[in-house]
Amino acid sequence: MERETAETVEMLKAILASIEEGIHAVDRQGMTIYYNDAAAKFDGLDPAEVIGRHVLEVFPSLDGSSSTLLRVLESGQPVPPTSQVYTNIRGSKVHTVNTTLPILSGGRLIGALEVAKDLTQLQVLNEKLVDLQAQLARREGKAGRGTSPPMEAKWTFAGILTQDREMLQVKELAARAATTSSPVLVYGDTGTGKELFVQAIHNASPRSRRPFIAQNCAALPATLLEGLLFGTVKGSFTGAENRPGLFELADGGTLFLDEINSMPLELQAKLLRVLQEGLVRRVGDAKVTEIDVRILAATNQNPLTAVQEGLIRADLYYRLNVVSLHLPSLAERRDDVELLTDHFLHKFNRAFGKRVKGVSPAVRERFLAYEWPGNVRELEHAIEGAMNIVEGDVIETEHLPWSLRQGGGAGTGTGFGAGLPRGRGTGAGLVVPDGPVRPLREVMGEVEQELIERALVQTEGNVQQAAKLLQVPRQTLQYRLSRAGKRGE
Protein backbone atom coordinates (compact mmCIF):
# COMPACT_ATOMS: atom_id res chain seq x y z
CA MET A 1 0.00 0.00 0.00
CA GLU A 2 2.82 2.42 0.90
CA ARG A 3 4.54 1.64 -2.41
CA GLU A 4 1.31 2.33 -4.35
CA THR A 5 0.82 5.58 -2.45
CA ALA A 6 4.39 6.69 -3.19
CA GLU A 7 3.96 5.87 -6.88
CA THR A 8 0.69 7.83 -6.96
CA VAL A 9 2.38 10.84 -5.37
CA GLU A 10 5.25 10.67 -7.87
CA MET A 11 2.80 10.40 -10.76
CA LEU A 12 0.89 13.41 -9.47
CA LYS A 13 4.10 15.41 -9.18
CA ALA A 14 5.06 14.45 -12.74
CA ILE A 15 1.67 15.61 -14.03
CA LEU A 16 1.86 18.91 -12.16
CA ALA A 17 5.41 19.46 -13.40
CA SER A 18 4.34 19.03 -17.04
CA ILE A 19 1.48 21.53 -17.22
CA GLU A 20 1.84 25.14 -18.41
CA GLU A 21 0.23 26.72 -15.33
CA GLY A 22 2.22 27.56 -12.26
CA ILE A 23 1.38 25.43 -9.20
CA HIS A 24 2.26 26.68 -5.71
CA ALA A 25 1.09 24.76 -2.62
CA VAL A 26 1.63 25.69 1.03
CA ASP A 27 0.88 23.96 4.31
CA ARG A 28 -1.29 25.28 7.12
CA GLN A 29 1.51 27.59 8.30
CA GLY A 30 2.13 29.11 4.84
CA MET A 31 5.33 27.14 4.20
CA THR A 32 5.80 26.06 0.58
CA ILE A 33 5.50 22.30 0.12
CA TYR A 34 5.23 22.18 -3.70
CA TYR A 35 6.35 24.61 -6.41
CA ASN A 36 6.54 23.44 -10.02
CA ASP A 37 8.92 24.57 -12.75
CA ALA A 38 6.24 26.68 -14.48
CA ALA A 39 5.70 28.72 -11.30
CA ALA A 40 9.45 29.11 -10.89
CA LYS A 41 9.73 30.37 -14.47
CA PHE A 42 6.89 32.87 -13.95
CA ASP A 43 8.45 34.20 -10.74
CA GLY A 44 12.03 34.23 -12.01
CA LEU A 45 13.18 31.96 -9.18
CA ASP A 46 14.62 28.50 -8.59
CA PRO A 47 12.33 25.98 -6.83
CA ALA A 48 15.06 25.48 -4.22
CA GLU A 49 14.69 29.14 -3.26
CA VAL A 50 10.97 28.69 -2.51
CA ILE A 51 10.30 25.17 -1.23
CA GLY A 52 10.45 24.98 2.55
CA ARG A 53 10.17 28.76 2.99
CA HIS A 54 7.26 30.97 4.00
CA VAL A 55 5.36 32.79 1.25
CA LEU A 56 6.09 36.26 2.65
CA GLU A 57 9.79 35.45 2.97
CA VAL A 58 10.06 34.76 -0.76
CA PHE A 59 7.61 37.44 -1.90
CA PRO A 60 8.19 40.35 0.52
CA SER A 61 5.87 42.78 -1.27
CA LEU A 62 2.86 40.67 -0.23
CA ASP A 63 1.12 40.55 3.13
CA GLY A 64 -1.65 38.57 4.77
CA SER A 65 -4.38 40.35 2.84
CA SER A 66 -2.75 40.66 -0.58
CA SER A 67 -1.45 37.06 -0.74
CA THR A 68 -4.27 34.86 -2.03
CA LEU A 69 -2.61 31.79 -0.50
CA LEU A 70 -2.66 33.33 2.98
CA ARG A 71 -6.21 34.61 2.48
CA VAL A 72 -7.39 31.07 1.73
CA LEU A 73 -5.54 29.76 4.81
CA GLU A 74 -7.31 32.40 6.87
CA SER A 75 -10.83 31.98 5.45
CA GLY A 76 -10.85 28.41 4.20
CA GLN A 77 -12.70 29.68 1.13
CA PRO A 78 -11.46 29.56 -2.50
CA VAL A 79 -10.43 32.77 -4.26
CA PRO A 80 -11.62 33.06 -7.89
CA PRO A 81 -9.23 34.21 -10.65
CA THR A 82 -7.56 37.32 -9.25
CA SER A 83 -4.93 39.63 -10.71
CA GLN A 84 -1.77 39.93 -8.61
CA VAL A 85 1.32 42.08 -9.05
CA TYR A 86 4.18 41.40 -6.66
CA THR A 87 7.97 41.38 -6.40
CA ASN A 88 10.15 38.40 -5.57
CA ILE A 89 13.21 38.29 -3.30
CA ARG A 90 15.34 39.47 -6.21
CA GLY A 91 13.25 42.61 -6.67
CA SER A 92 11.70 41.56 -9.99
CA LYS A 93 8.05 42.45 -10.62
CA VAL A 94 5.71 39.60 -11.55
CA HIS A 95 2.12 39.85 -12.88
CA THR A 96 -0.13 36.76 -12.69
CA VAL A 97 -3.77 35.78 -12.55
CA ASN A 98 -4.26 33.25 -9.75
CA THR A 99 -6.98 30.82 -8.79
CA THR A 100 -6.45 29.72 -5.18
CA LEU A 101 -8.09 26.75 -3.50
CA PRO A 102 -8.13 25.27 0.02
CA ILE A 103 -6.59 21.81 0.53
CA LEU A 104 -8.82 19.69 2.77
CA SER A 105 -8.26 16.34 4.42
CA GLY A 106 -11.12 14.73 6.27
CA GLY A 107 -12.92 18.06 6.21
CA ARG A 108 -9.95 19.77 7.87
CA LEU A 109 -8.00 22.61 6.22
CA ILE A 110 -4.38 21.50 5.83
CA GLY A 111 -3.09 23.95 3.23
CA ALA A 112 -3.76 25.99 0.10
CA LEU A 113 -2.97 25.57 -3.59
CA GLU A 114 -2.56 28.30 -6.18
CA VAL A 115 -2.87 27.87 -9.95
CA ALA A 116 -1.25 30.80 -11.76
CA LYS A 117 -1.16 32.07 -15.32
CA ASP A 118 1.78 34.32 -16.13
CA LEU A 119 0.84 37.72 -17.54
CA THR A 120 4.08 39.56 -16.82
CA GLN A 121 5.21 40.13 -20.41
CA LEU A 122 1.66 40.83 -21.56
CA GLN A 123 1.23 43.39 -18.79
CA VAL A 124 4.57 45.03 -19.61
CA LEU A 125 3.58 45.34 -23.27
CA ASN A 126 0.17 46.75 -22.33
CA GLU A 127 1.75 49.32 -20.02
CA LYS A 128 4.20 50.35 -22.74
CA LEU A 129 1.28 50.69 -25.16
CA VAL A 130 -0.70 52.85 -22.77
CA ASP A 131 2.37 54.97 -21.94
CA LEU A 132 3.14 55.49 -25.63
CA GLN A 133 -0.43 56.48 -26.40
CA ALA A 134 -0.43 58.82 -23.41
CA GLN A 135 2.73 60.49 -24.74
CA LEU A 136 1.13 60.91 -28.14
CA ALA A 137 -1.98 62.36 -26.52
CA ARG A 138 0.14 64.89 -24.61
CA ARG A 139 1.89 65.90 -27.82
CA GLU A 140 -1.50 66.47 -29.40
CA GLY A 141 -2.41 68.72 -26.52
CA LYS A 142 0.74 70.77 -26.96
CA ALA A 143 0.25 71.04 -30.70
CA GLY A 144 -3.29 72.28 -30.25
CA ARG A 145 -6.58 70.48 -30.58
CA GLY A 146 -7.38 69.49 -34.13
CA THR A 147 -3.87 69.93 -35.56
CA SER A 148 -2.18 66.59 -34.95
CA PRO A 149 -2.39 63.40 -37.06
CA PRO A 150 -4.39 60.37 -35.90
CA MET A 151 -2.57 57.70 -33.94
CA GLU A 152 -3.20 54.64 -36.10
CA ALA A 153 -5.94 54.97 -38.71
CA LYS A 154 -4.60 54.97 -42.26
CA TRP A 155 -7.41 53.56 -44.39
CA THR A 156 -9.93 55.72 -46.24
CA PHE A 157 -13.00 54.85 -48.27
CA ALA A 158 -11.00 55.47 -51.45
CA GLY A 159 -8.69 52.62 -50.48
CA ILE A 160 -11.51 50.08 -50.13
CA LEU A 161 -11.74 48.58 -53.62
CA THR A 162 -15.03 47.12 -54.81
CA GLN A 163 -17.39 47.04 -57.76
CA ASP A 164 -19.92 44.84 -56.01
CA ARG A 165 -23.33 46.49 -55.67
CA GLU A 166 -23.93 45.41 -52.05
CA MET A 167 -20.44 46.45 -50.98
CA LEU A 168 -20.86 49.85 -52.65
CA GLN A 169 -24.07 50.36 -50.68
CA VAL A 170 -22.23 49.52 -47.44
CA LYS A 171 -19.54 52.07 -48.33
CA GLU A 172 -22.17 54.73 -48.95
CA LEU A 173 -23.92 53.99 -45.66
CA ALA A 174 -20.61 54.04 -43.76
CA ALA A 175 -19.67 57.37 -45.34
CA ARG A 176 -22.95 58.87 -44.16
CA ALA A 177 -22.44 57.48 -40.65
CA ALA A 178 -18.96 59.02 -40.55
CA THR A 179 -20.42 62.52 -40.25
CA THR A 180 -22.00 61.81 -36.83
CA SER A 181 -20.76 60.56 -33.46
CA SER A 182 -23.20 57.65 -33.13
CA PRO A 183 -21.89 54.16 -32.32
CA VAL A 184 -21.42 51.81 -35.27
CA LEU A 185 -21.47 48.00 -35.15
CA VAL A 186 -19.68 46.24 -38.02
CA TYR A 187 -20.39 42.57 -38.65
CA GLY A 188 -18.55 40.35 -41.12
CA ASP A 189 -16.56 37.14 -41.39
CA THR A 190 -12.84 37.14 -40.68
CA GLY A 191 -10.94 38.81 -43.50
CA THR A 192 -13.82 40.84 -44.95
CA GLY A 193 -12.26 44.20 -44.01
CA LYS A 194 -14.04 45.28 -40.82
CA GLU A 195 -11.13 47.34 -39.49
CA LEU A 196 -10.65 48.97 -42.90
CA PHE A 197 -14.20 50.29 -42.69
CA VAL A 198 -13.75 51.39 -39.09
CA GLN A 199 -10.59 53.33 -39.92
CA ALA A 200 -12.26 54.86 -42.99
CA ILE A 201 -15.20 56.02 -40.86
CA HIS A 202 -12.82 57.68 -38.40
CA ASN A 203 -10.80 59.35 -41.16
CA ALA A 204 -13.95 60.70 -42.82
CA SER A 205 -15.34 62.05 -39.53
CA PRO A 206 -14.87 65.39 -37.75
CA ARG A 207 -12.66 63.43 -35.31
CA SER A 208 -10.09 62.53 -37.96
CA ARG A 209 -7.37 64.69 -36.36
CA ARG A 210 -7.98 63.22 -32.94
CA PRO A 211 -6.84 59.83 -31.55
CA PHE A 212 -7.89 56.54 -33.09
CA ILE A 213 -7.26 53.61 -30.74
CA ALA A 214 -8.05 49.98 -31.52
CA GLN A 215 -8.33 47.17 -28.98
CA ASN A 216 -9.11 43.50 -29.61
CA CYS A 217 -11.38 42.31 -26.80
CA ALA A 218 -10.34 38.67 -27.29
CA ALA A 219 -6.63 39.38 -26.92
CA LEU A 220 -6.53 39.87 -23.14
CA PRO A 221 -7.87 38.23 -19.97
CA ALA A 222 -10.71 40.13 -18.29
CA THR A 223 -8.51 41.41 -15.45
CA LEU A 224 -6.06 43.06 -17.85
CA LEU A 225 -8.71 44.28 -20.28
CA GLU A 226 -10.61 46.13 -17.56
CA GLY A 227 -7.53 48.04 -16.40
CA LEU A 228 -6.47 48.74 -19.98
CA LEU A 229 -9.85 50.17 -20.98
CA PHE A 230 -10.83 52.05 -17.84
CA GLY A 231 -7.44 52.81 -16.26
CA THR A 232 -6.16 52.10 -12.75
CA VAL A 233 -5.28 53.99 -9.59
CA LYS A 234 -2.44 53.18 -7.25
CA GLY A 235 -3.51 50.70 -4.62
CA SER A 236 -6.60 49.42 -6.47
CA PHE A 237 -4.88 46.02 -6.47
CA THR A 238 -1.42 44.85 -5.50
CA GLY A 239 1.15 46.61 -7.67
CA ALA A 240 -1.36 48.84 -9.46
CA GLU A 241 -0.17 52.28 -10.60
CA ASN A 242 -1.96 55.46 -11.67
CA ARG A 243 -2.60 54.94 -15.38
CA PRO A 244 -5.21 56.34 -17.75
CA GLY A 245 -7.27 53.84 -19.70
CA LEU A 246 -7.90 53.75 -23.42
CA PHE A 247 -11.19 55.63 -22.97
CA GLU A 248 -9.32 58.59 -21.50
CA LEU A 249 -6.58 58.40 -24.13
CA ALA A 250 -9.15 58.35 -26.93
CA ASP A 251 -10.92 61.46 -25.59
CA GLY A 252 -12.14 63.55 -28.50
CA GLY A 253 -11.48 60.69 -30.92
CA THR A 254 -12.52 57.13 -31.66
CA LEU A 255 -12.15 53.86 -29.75
CA PHE A 256 -12.50 50.70 -31.84
CA LEU A 257 -13.45 47.55 -29.91
CA ASP A 258 -12.88 44.48 -32.09
CA GLU A 259 -14.45 41.09 -31.30
CA ILE A 260 -16.87 42.76 -28.91
CA ASN A 261 -18.59 39.38 -28.46
CA SER A 262 -15.47 38.20 -26.58
CA MET A 263 -15.66 40.96 -23.97
CA PRO A 264 -16.66 39.57 -20.54
CA LEU A 265 -20.26 40.42 -19.62
CA GLU A 266 -19.26 42.34 -16.48
CA LEU A 267 -17.10 44.65 -18.62
CA GLN A 268 -19.93 45.02 -21.11
CA ALA A 269 -22.04 46.45 -18.28
CA LYS A 270 -19.33 49.04 -17.54
CA LEU A 271 -19.01 49.84 -21.25
CA LEU A 272 -22.77 50.40 -21.43
CA ARG A 273 -22.56 52.94 -18.58
CA VAL A 274 -19.77 54.80 -20.39
CA LEU A 275 -21.87 54.94 -23.56
CA GLN A 276 -24.95 56.17 -21.69
CA GLU A 277 -23.31 58.66 -19.33
CA GLY A 278 -20.08 59.72 -21.05
CA LEU A 279 -18.27 59.11 -17.75
CA VAL A 280 -15.45 56.68 -16.97
CA ARG A 281 -14.21 55.52 -13.58
CA ARG A 282 -10.74 53.99 -13.20
CA VAL A 283 -10.47 50.62 -11.46
CA GLY A 284 -10.43 51.27 -7.71
CA ASP A 285 -11.18 54.99 -8.03
CA ALA A 286 -14.08 56.89 -6.48
CA LYS A 287 -14.17 59.80 -8.92
CA VAL A 288 -15.35 59.80 -12.52
CA THR A 289 -13.91 61.54 -15.57
CA GLU A 290 -16.01 63.02 -18.35
CA ILE A 291 -14.97 61.83 -21.81
CA ASP A 292 -16.04 62.37 -25.40
CA VAL A 293 -15.30 59.16 -27.29
CA ARG A 294 -17.00 57.62 -30.29
CA ILE A 295 -17.31 53.84 -30.01
CA LEU A 296 -17.00 51.68 -33.11
CA ALA A 297 -17.33 47.93 -32.54
CA ALA A 298 -16.96 44.83 -34.69
CA THR A 299 -17.78 41.14 -34.49
CA ASN A 300 -17.21 38.18 -36.81
CA GLN A 301 -20.34 36.52 -35.43
CA ASN A 302 -23.91 37.48 -36.25
CA PRO A 303 -24.63 39.91 -33.39
CA LEU A 304 -28.19 38.68 -32.91
CA THR A 305 -26.86 35.14 -32.57
CA ALA A 306 -24.31 36.42 -30.07
CA VAL A 307 -27.11 38.03 -28.05
CA GLN A 308 -29.13 34.79 -28.11
CA GLU A 309 -26.08 32.81 -26.95
CA GLY A 310 -25.43 35.25 -24.10
CA LEU A 311 -22.15 36.54 -25.53
CA ILE A 312 -23.39 40.12 -25.98
CA ARG A 313 -25.76 41.81 -23.53
CA ALA A 314 -29.01 42.74 -25.25
CA ASP A 315 -28.97 46.27 -23.83
CA LEU A 316 -25.40 46.82 -25.06
CA TYR A 317 -26.28 45.44 -28.50
CA TYR A 318 -29.14 47.91 -28.93
CA ARG A 319 -26.91 50.75 -27.72
CA LEU A 320 -24.10 49.86 -30.14
CA ASN A 321 -26.31 48.95 -33.08
CA VAL A 322 -27.34 52.54 -33.85
CA VAL A 323 -25.71 52.12 -37.25
CA SER A 324 -25.25 48.54 -38.45
CA LEU A 325 -22.90 47.54 -41.28
CA HIS A 326 -22.83 43.98 -42.62
CA LEU A 327 -19.84 43.21 -44.83
CA PRO A 328 -20.50 40.43 -47.38
CA SER A 329 -18.00 37.60 -47.75
CA LEU A 330 -15.76 37.46 -50.82
CA ALA A 331 -17.78 34.47 -52.04
CA GLU A 332 -20.82 36.78 -52.12
CA ARG A 333 -19.00 39.44 -54.15
CA ARG A 334 -17.34 37.41 -56.90
CA ASP A 335 -17.28 40.46 -59.16
CA ASP A 336 -14.50 41.75 -56.91
CA VAL A 337 -12.23 38.69 -57.19
CA GLU A 338 -10.59 39.77 -60.45
CA LEU A 339 -10.40 43.41 -59.34
CA LEU A 340 -8.67 42.46 -56.09
CA THR A 341 -6.44 39.91 -57.81
CA ASP A 342 -5.07 42.60 -60.13
CA HIS A 343 -4.69 45.00 -57.19
CA PHE A 344 -2.64 42.54 -55.14
CA LEU A 345 -0.50 41.66 -58.17
CA HIS A 346 0.43 45.35 -58.54
CA LYS A 347 1.02 45.64 -54.80
CA PHE A 348 3.46 42.74 -54.58
CA ASN A 349 5.14 43.60 -57.87
CA ARG A 350 6.10 46.89 -56.24
CA ALA A 351 7.01 45.28 -52.93
CA PHE A 352 9.12 42.47 -54.42
CA GLY A 353 10.52 44.29 -57.43
CA LYS A 354 8.91 41.82 -59.85
CA ARG A 355 7.06 42.12 -63.15
CA VAL A 356 4.40 39.46 -62.96
CA LYS A 357 1.76 40.27 -65.57
CA GLY A 358 -1.11 38.23 -64.21
CA VAL A 359 -2.51 34.80 -63.46
CA SER A 360 -3.16 32.01 -65.93
CA PRO A 361 -6.72 31.30 -67.17
CA ALA A 362 -6.78 28.16 -65.01
CA VAL A 363 -5.87 30.15 -61.90
CA ARG A 364 -8.40 32.86 -62.67
CA GLU A 365 -11.10 30.21 -63.13
CA ARG A 366 -10.12 28.57 -59.86
CA PHE A 367 -10.20 31.89 -58.05
CA LEU A 368 -13.73 32.55 -59.32
CA ALA A 369 -14.96 29.10 -58.24
CA TYR A 370 -13.26 29.00 -54.83
CA GLU A 371 -15.29 29.73 -51.68
CA TRP A 372 -12.59 31.88 -49.99
CA PRO A 373 -13.27 30.96 -46.33
CA GLY A 374 -10.57 33.48 -45.35
CA ASN A 375 -12.12 36.14 -47.61
CA VAL A 376 -10.02 39.04 -48.98
CA ARG A 377 -7.19 38.33 -46.56
CA GLU A 378 -6.89 34.76 -47.88
CA LEU A 379 -6.82 36.01 -51.47
CA GLU A 380 -4.08 38.49 -50.61
CA HIS A 381 -2.00 35.83 -48.85
CA ALA A 382 -2.47 33.40 -51.74
CA ILE A 383 -1.12 35.93 -54.22
CA GLU A 384 1.70 36.98 -51.91
CA GLY A 385 2.73 33.33 -51.50
CA ALA A 386 2.63 32.75 -55.25
CA MET A 387 4.69 35.88 -55.90
CA ASN A 388 7.39 34.47 -53.63
CA ILE A 389 7.94 31.38 -55.78
CA VAL A 390 6.89 32.30 -59.34
CA GLU A 391 9.82 32.53 -61.76
CA GLY A 392 8.08 33.67 -64.91
CA ASP A 393 5.61 36.48 -65.46
CA VAL A 394 2.41 34.46 -64.97
CA ILE A 395 1.14 32.75 -61.83
CA GLU A 396 0.18 29.15 -62.52
CA THR A 397 -1.81 26.64 -60.47
CA GLU A 398 1.41 25.07 -59.18
CA HIS A 399 2.26 28.36 -57.43
CA LEU A 400 -0.96 28.39 -55.38
CA PRO A 401 -1.37 27.23 -51.76
CA TRP A 402 -2.25 23.58 -51.21
CA SER A 403 -5.94 24.23 -50.48
CA LEU A 404 -6.39 26.10 -53.76
CA ARG A 405 -4.44 23.53 -55.80
CA GLN A 406 -6.75 20.76 -54.54
CA GLY A 407 -9.87 22.33 -55.98
CA GLY A 408 -12.18 23.71 -53.29
CA GLY A 409 -14.70 25.07 -55.80
CA ALA A 410 -18.02 26.73 -55.12
CA GLY A 411 -20.09 24.90 -52.62
CA THR A 412 -17.11 23.31 -50.90
CA GLY A 413 -17.66 23.30 -47.19
CA THR A 414 -15.27 22.57 -44.39
CA GLY A 415 -16.58 19.14 -43.51
CA PHE A 416 -15.52 15.69 -44.77
CA GLY A 417 -14.58 15.85 -48.43
CA ALA A 418 -13.74 19.57 -48.37
CA GLY A 419 -11.05 20.39 -50.88
CA LEU A 420 -11.18 16.96 -52.56
CA PRO A 421 -11.49 16.71 -56.37
CA ARG A 422 -15.01 16.55 -57.67
CA GLY A 423 -16.03 12.92 -58.26
CA ARG A 424 -18.92 10.48 -58.13
CA GLY A 425 -21.70 11.24 -55.67
CA THR A 426 -22.64 8.51 -53.19
CA GLY A 427 -26.26 9.53 -53.02
CA ALA A 428 -25.83 10.74 -49.45
CA GLY A 429 -24.02 14.00 -50.11
CA LEU A 430 -20.49 12.57 -49.75
CA VAL A 431 -18.17 13.33 -52.67
CA VAL A 432 -15.75 10.52 -53.56
CA PRO A 433 -12.66 11.33 -55.70
CA ASP A 434 -12.39 9.75 -59.12
CA GLY A 435 -9.55 7.36 -59.89
CA PRO A 436 -8.19 4.43 -57.91
CA VAL A 437 -9.27 3.98 -54.31
CA ARG A 438 -6.62 5.35 -51.93
CA PRO A 439 -6.03 4.42 -48.29
CA LEU A 440 -8.61 6.13 -46.08
CA ARG A 441 -5.93 7.30 -43.64
CA GLU A 442 -4.04 9.03 -46.47
CA VAL A 443 -7.15 10.83 -47.75
CA MET A 444 -8.25 11.80 -44.25
CA GLY A 445 -4.78 13.15 -43.56
CA GLU A 446 -5.03 15.44 -46.58
CA VAL A 447 -8.51 16.63 -45.55
CA GLU A 448 -7.30 17.29 -42.02
CA GLN A 449 -4.31 19.28 -43.28
CA GLU A 450 -6.50 21.43 -45.51
CA LEU A 451 -8.93 22.19 -42.69
CA ILE A 452 -6.03 23.16 -40.43
CA GLU A 453 -4.57 25.44 -43.11
CA ARG A 454 -7.95 27.09 -43.69
CA ALA A 455 -8.45 27.63 -39.96
CA LEU A 456 -5.00 29.20 -39.64
CA VAL A 457 -5.68 31.45 -42.62
CA GLN A 458 -8.95 32.65 -41.12
CA THR A 459 -7.34 33.31 -37.72
CA GLU A 460 -4.12 34.79 -39.15
CA GLY A 461 -1.99 32.02 -37.68
CA ASN A 462 -3.43 32.18 -34.15
CA VAL A 463 -3.36 28.54 -32.95
CA GLN A 464 -5.70 29.07 -30.01
CA GLN A 465 -8.40 30.68 -32.17
CA ALA A 466 -7.87 28.09 -34.94
CA ALA A 467 -8.34 25.29 -32.40
CA LYS A 468 -11.59 26.92 -31.25
CA LEU A 469 -12.74 27.14 -34.88
CA LEU A 470 -11.91 23.46 -35.46
CA GLN A 471 -13.42 22.51 -32.07
CA VAL A 472 -10.33 20.61 -30.94
CA PRO A 473 -8.05 21.17 -27.92
CA ARG A 474 -5.20 23.61 -28.51
CA GLN A 475 -2.69 20.91 -27.57
CA THR A 476 -4.11 18.60 -30.25
CA LEU A 477 -3.75 21.25 -32.94
CA GLN A 478 -0.26 22.16 -31.71
CA TYR A 479 0.72 18.48 -32.00
CA ARG A 480 -0.65 18.26 -35.55
CA LEU A 481 1.31 21.37 -36.52
CA SER A 482 4.54 20.13 -34.96
CA ARG A 483 4.10 16.81 -36.73
CA ALA A 484 3.73 18.71 -40.03
CA GLY A 485 6.77 20.84 -39.23
CA LYS A 486 4.79 24.06 -38.69
CA ARG A 487 4.46 26.49 -35.83
CA GLY A 488 1.74 28.93 -34.84
CA GLU A 489 1.29 31.74 -32.41
Secondary structure, DSSP 8 states (H G I E B T S, - for coil): -HHHHHHHHHHHHHHHHHSSSEEEEEETTSBEEEE-HHHHHHHT--HHHHTTSBHHHH-TT--TTT-HHHHHHHH---EEEEEEEEE-TT--EEEEEEEEEEEEETTEEEEEEEEEEE-HHHHHHHHHHHHHHHHHHHHHHHH-TT-S--SS----GGGS----HHHHHHHHHHHHHTTS---EEEE--TTS-HHHHHHHHHHTSTTTTS-EEEEETTSS-HHHHHHHHH-B-TTSSTT---B--HHHHTTTSEEEEESGGGS-HHHHHHHHHHHHH-EE--BT-S--EE---EEEEEESS-HHHHHHTTSS-HHHHHHHTTEEEE---GGG-THHHHHHHHHHHHHHHHHHT----EE-HHHHHHHHH---TTHHHHHHHHHHHHHHH--SSEE-GGGS-HHHHT---TT--SSTTTT----EE-SSS-EE-SSS---HHHHHHHHHHHHHHHHHHHTTT-HHHHHHHHTS-HHHHHHHHHHTT----
